[in-house]
Amino acid sequence: MRSAIAGAFGRSRVLAAGLLLAAPTLLLPLHSASASPADEGPPRGSARMGTGVLAHEGEHGLPTGNRAAQTEGVDVSSHQGNVTWSELWDSGVRWAYVKATEGTYYKNPYHSQQYNGSYDVGMIRGAYHFATPDTTSGAAQADYFVDHGGGWSPDGSTLPGVLDIEWNPYGASCYGRTPGQMVSWIRDFLDTYKARTGRNAVMYTSTSWWELCTGNYSGFGADTPLWVARYASAVGALPAGWSTYTMWQYTSSGPIVGDHNRFNGTLARVRALATG
């Protein structure tokens, strides 16, 4: 009896081994079913201005028409690394925004080179904060931003900080918040930033995200400059509360580095925003 059992067990082991050798591909789906880092989405801190806009809305051409009353600018983050600012200056770029922070957990390691380098070639520059309303409060993120490169000084060359609030690259589009909760979070950030710096922050967003995630709230337009993102030949409809825009991010694929933008006015108007 024991011999028969042992023989049967031995034959089953040989059969199993033969199946493994003959058809190894049968096991590959089981092995690859576990999530890889790519399956989990981008790492926290990697978001840049327009990340979600490009993913959700795409790019549909470049602007046409007269640019005489508009001033070219760029925005950069760690994705661009050390930037050759003189090349951008020679191409006509006169202002820049640099990512400083994200949430309360990330600081751009290239911030100093980018922020100071743009200033050194003569650009008017400022810093932006990528908002993550699902991690900490608006007040906490505004404080973190100001404390890590997002401040303002009345030197005529420093633009007020920007709240970059857009499609969530890490999860749910509206960060798991209702429109009312989102509006409260934004107000918390804006109020704290103004209390810390004396300036109203600039709002960067896209109309489609604003409509979905704030219910197209109209209460910030009176004293918050708008930086609208739309990768098309025209700005299109603006979020509720704004009758005009201050800046327009029109492409995510600039001819040199960074996203490219147009300030809705001459260089004198850019300097006026910086001066306050």
SULGIBEL-V573627 format. One record per residue. N is the residue number from 1. RES is the residue in one letter. SS is DSSP state (H for helix, E for strand, - for the rest). OMEGA is omega in degrees with one decimal (none if undefined). D_FIRST is the distance of its C-alpha to the first C-alpha in Angstrom with 2 decimals. Layout:
n	res	ss	omega	d_first
N	RES	SS	OMEGA	D_FIRST
N	RES	SS	OMEGA	D_FIRST
This chain:
n	res	ss	omega	d_first
1	M	-	178.1	0.00
2	R	H	-179.8	3.82
3	S	H	-179.4	5.35
4	A	H	179.2	5.15
5	I	H	180.0	6.32
6	A	H	179.8	8.64
7	G	H	179.1	9.87
8	A	H	179.8	10.71
9	F	H	179.6	12.36
10	G	H	179.9	14.22
11	R	H	-179.6	15.47
12	S	H	177.9	16.73
13	R	H	178.4	18.56
14	V	H	-179.9	20.17
15	L	H	-179.5	21.17
16	A	H	179.3	22.71
17	A	H	179.3	24.56
18	G	H	178.1	25.86
19	L	H	179.9	27.21
20	L	H	-177.7	28.98
21	L	H	-175.0	30.57
22	A	H	-174.6	31.53
23	A	-	-178.5	33.07
24	P	-	-178.7	34.18
25	T	H	178.2	36.99
26	L	H	-176.8	34.65
27	L	H	-174.0	34.42
28	L	H	179.0	38.17
29	P	H	179.2	39.31
30	L	H	-178.7	36.88
31	H	H	-174.9	38.20
32	S	H	-178.7	41.85
33	A	-	178.5	41.80
34	S	-	-174.1	42.72
35	A	-	173.7	46.51
36	S	-	176.9	48.42
37	P	H	179.4	51.81
38	A	H	-179.9	53.54
39	D	H	-174.5	51.77
40	E	H	-180.0	53.13
41	G	-	-177.3	56.75
42	P	-	178.7	59.44
43	P	-	176.7	59.60
44	R	-	-177.8	62.01
45	G	-	-175.1	65.40
46	S	-	-178.2	65.28
47	A	-	175.4	67.25
48	R	-	-177.9	70.72
49	M	-	179.1	73.61
50	G	-	179.6	72.80
51	T	H	-178.0	69.03
52	G	H	-179.9	68.36
53	V	H	-179.9	71.46
54	L	H	-177.9	70.38
55	A	H	-175.3	66.83
56	H	H	-171.6	68.04
57	E	H	178.9	71.36
58	G	-	-179.9	71.34
59	E	-	-170.5	74.40
60	H	E	175.8	77.00
61	G	-	-177.4	79.79
62	L	-	-178.9	82.45
63	P	-	173.8	85.71
64	T	-	175.0	88.87
65	G	-	-173.9	92.51
66	N	-	178.3	94.93
67	R	-	-171.9	93.54
68	A	-	-176.5	96.95
69	A	-	179.0	96.53
70	Q	-	-174.8	92.93
71	T	E	-174.5	91.60
72	E	E	176.9	88.42
73	G	E	176.8	85.74
74	V	E	166.6	82.13
75	D	E	-175.5	79.28
76	V	E	178.1	76.72
77	S	-	179.7	73.65
78	S	H	178.9	71.23
79	H	H	-178.7	70.18
80	Q	H	-179.3	73.48
81	G	-	177.2	73.28
82	N	-	-173.7	76.59
83	V	-	173.2	79.12
84	T	-	-171.6	82.08
85	W	H	-179.9	84.58
86	S	H	178.9	87.56
87	E	H	177.5	86.01
88	L	H	178.0	85.62
89	W	H	-179.4	89.16
90	D	H	179.6	90.52
91	S	-	178.0	88.78
92	G	-	179.4	90.69
93	V	-	-176.0	88.26
94	R	-	176.6	90.26
95	W	E	-174.9	87.87
96	A	E	169.2	84.25
97	Y	E	-175.6	81.65
98	V	E	175.2	78.89
99	K	E	177.0	75.64
100	A	E	-170.2	75.75
101	T	E	172.6	72.91
102	E	E	-178.5	70.08
103	G	-	170.3	68.98
104	T	-	-173.1	69.30
105	Y	-	-173.2	66.71
106	Y	E	172.2	68.11
107	K	E	179.7	71.20
108	N	-	-178.1	72.05
109	P	-	179.1	71.90
110	Y	-	-174.1	74.60
111	H	H	-176.0	76.91
112	S	H	180.0	79.51
113	Q	H	-176.2	79.90
114	Q	H	-177.0	80.06
115	Y	H	-179.6	82.27
116	N	H	-179.4	84.71
117	G	H	178.2	84.62
118	S	H	177.2	85.74
119	Y	H	-175.2	88.54
120	D	H	179.3	89.63
121	V	-	176.0	90.39
122	G	-	-179.3	92.43
123	M	-	168.4	90.04
124	I	E	-172.3	90.04
125	R	E	178.6	86.53
126	G	E	-177.6	84.36
127	A	E	175.9	80.79
128	Y	E	-179.4	78.21
129	H	E	175.4	75.30
130	F	E	-174.2	72.17
131	A	-	171.5	71.48
132	T	-	-175.2	68.04
133	P	-	178.8	68.83
134	D	-	-176.4	65.19
135	T	-	-180.0	65.08
136	T	-	-174.9	68.24
137	S	-	175.9	71.59
138	G	H	179.4	74.51
139	A	H	-179.5	76.58
140	A	H	-179.1	73.96
141	Q	H	175.6	73.67
142	A	H	177.6	77.45
143	D	H	180.0	77.80
144	Y	H	178.9	75.11
145	F	H	-179.1	76.88
146	V	H	-177.3	80.29
147	D	H	-175.5	78.96
148	H	-	171.1	77.26
149	G	-	-176.1	79.79
150	G	-	-178.9	80.75
151	G	-	-179.6	84.11
152	W	-	175.0	87.54
153	S	-	-175.5	90.89
154	P	-	-177.1	94.32
155	D	-	-179.8	94.94
156	G	-	-179.3	95.27
157	S	-	-178.0	92.28
158	T	E	178.8	89.40
159	L	-	177.1	88.13
160	P	-	-178.3	86.67
161	G	-	-178.0	82.91
162	V	E	168.4	80.74
163	L	E	178.2	78.04
164	D	E	-178.7	75.60
165	I	-	-168.9	73.81
166	E	-	178.4	71.93
167	W	-	-177.5	68.63
168	N	-	179.5	65.72
169	P	-	-174.4	63.80
170	Y	-	-176.7	60.96
171	G	-	-175.9	60.14
172	A	-	-173.1	61.89
173	S	-	-176.8	65.30
174	C	-	174.6	67.24
175	Y	-	177.6	65.13
176	G	-	-177.6	63.94
177	R	-	173.2	67.49
178	T	-	177.1	69.66
179	P	H	179.1	73.07
180	G	H	177.7	74.78
181	Q	H	179.5	72.52
182	M	H	178.1	73.04
183	V	H	179.0	76.81
184	S	H	179.5	76.72
185	W	H	179.6	74.66
186	I	H	179.4	77.11
187	R	H	177.7	80.10
188	D	H	178.8	78.59
189	F	H	-176.0	78.32
190	L	H	-179.4	81.80
191	D	H	-179.3	83.53
192	T	H	179.3	81.96
193	Y	H	-179.7	82.80
194	K	H	178.7	86.40
195	A	H	-178.3	86.70
196	R	H	-170.1	85.47
197	T	H	-174.1	87.50
198	G	-	-179.2	90.34
199	R	-	170.0	89.27
200	N	-	176.4	87.55
201	A	-	173.2	84.36
202	V	E	177.4	83.96
203	M	E	173.0	81.32
204	Y	E	178.2	79.13
205	T	E	172.0	77.16
206	S	-	-176.1	76.78
207	T	H	-177.4	78.20
208	S	H	177.6	74.97
209	W	H	-178.1	73.08
210	W	H	179.6	76.02
211	E	H	-177.9	76.17
212	L	H	-166.3	72.47
213	C	H	173.5	71.94
214	T	H	-174.3	75.30
215	G	-	-177.7	76.24
216	N	-	179.0	79.10
217	Y	-	-173.2	80.76
218	S	-	-169.7	84.42
219	G	-	-177.1	85.38
220	F	-	-170.2	85.12
221	G	-	-173.7	87.42
222	A	-	-175.3	90.69
223	D	-	179.4	90.17
224	T	-	178.0	86.96
225	P	-	-177.1	87.42
226	L	E	170.0	84.92
227	W	E	-173.6	82.97
228	V	E	178.2	81.39
229	A	E	172.5	78.58
230	R	-	-175.5	78.66
231	Y	-	-176.2	77.89
232	A	E	-176.9	80.26
233	S	-	178.3	83.83
234	A	-	-178.1	85.17
235	V	-	-178.3	84.37
236	G	-	-178.6	84.01
237	A	-	178.6	83.91
238	L	-	174.7	83.90
239	P	-	179.6	82.08
240	A	-	178.1	84.03
241	G	-	179.4	86.77
242	W	-	176.6	87.75
243	S	-	177.2	90.56
244	T	-	179.1	90.28
245	Y	-	175.6	87.99
246	T	-	178.4	88.76
247	M	E	-179.8	86.15
248	W	E	172.8	84.00
249	Q	E	-170.9	80.83
250	Y	E	176.7	81.00
251	T	E	176.0	78.30
252	S	-	-176.6	75.16
253	S	-	-178.0	75.72
254	G	-	-178.3	78.97
255	P	-	178.3	80.69
256	I	-	175.3	80.24
257	V	-	173.3	77.95
258	G	-	172.7	77.08
259	D	E	-179.2	77.65
260	H	E	-170.2	81.23
261	N	E	172.7	83.55
262	R	E	172.2	87.09
263	F	E	-174.8	89.25
264	N	-	-179.0	91.44
265	G	-	179.9	94.69
266	T	-	177.9	96.48
267	L	H	177.5	95.72
268	A	H	178.4	98.33
269	R	H	174.7	96.20
270	V	H	-179.6	93.12
271	R	H	177.8	95.19
272	A	H	176.0	96.49
273	L	H	178.8	92.94
274	A	H	-176.1	92.26
275	T	H	177.8	95.47
276	G	-	none	94.87
